[in-house]
């Protein structure tokens, strides 16, 4: 099935070419109507071909339809970068002109490549009746962050006065990952929640005897400080440290397109509390929620940082807002380490999960009624 989805998704090229050559399809409201119609037709196509053996998971249809739109995003990014032409000129003018910003281009590359690959992988897992919950949470975090920053940046940035009808299609791509995230969070986990002797042993070790966890805690604390600094800078804090950082390190945060500011606020108000919660989860044994939320934040963080780093380096970002040459490697290293931190935490939780499991009571453990009764019987004998 994933092969069919892959091949059918490229039929979007024919639709884009037709709309680009037929003037009647290039009016703003016609673009919106055509977009809705195409999404409905794609959904009906997959619904009809799977009637004989319908998928057990409704998210299959979300992944299949969104695979189609991934090709559109990839074509948009390639055309804005001048690699191809003849498909999206009309959309650049009367559809969504903000897709031509540095952030919009990097976002489309991520959607057209990374999300496309994830959709095909999850479709394959659903078809084979295999679990994909962890990958699904990573996708949900990535797309939720993608679309919430994208929509917020459009409204709050310089393109807020140029909103066209096609803008409203974006809410579908925000609501679906939110629904998907809720569905996946409440779904039973792929791995056990209760630990035995191995979990008890892992949880008896203090942080000082867990050097990898100690390093992760320090990285998380540094990431929290970095998040707070950039969040306050995006809020125009009068603190000297914020002014220095904006002027000498990341002037991109003040780019009038609005995306960098909205992203920093997202990380400040949502990412910062989660980073703090992860510190707690590495200190307090038995935090079983870590396995889900670390994956979700890792997906959100890597998408945000991809678009942020790429946008600050892209030629479409004007020179005054690019990273200064004398601070280039320092800023790049800080951003890459910031990106890696939640990913490393998620890998730590996934690779050795005993510390994060609830402890099951053992037969014969003191304090248990059954063990007390057995001990009494043996003493009487």
ABEGO torsion letter per residue (X at the ends): XAAAAAAAAAAAAAAAAAAAABAAAABAAAAAAAAAAAAAAAAAAAAAAAAABBBABAAAAAAAAAAAAAAAAAAAAAAAAGABBGAAAAAAAABBAAAABAAAAAAAAAAAAAAAAAAAAAAAAAAAGBBAAAAAAAAAAAAAAAAAAAAAAAAABAAAAABBAAAAAAAAAAAAAAAAAAAAAABBBABBABBBAAAAAAAABBAAABAAAAAAAAAAAAAAAAAAAAAAAAAGBABAAAAAAAAAABAAAABAAGAAAAAAAAAAAAAAAAAAAAAAAAABBGBAAAAAAAAAAAAAAAAAAAAAAAAAABAABBAAABBBAAAAAAAAAAAAAAAAAAAAAAAAAAABAAAABBBBBBBGBBGBAAAAAAAAAAAAX
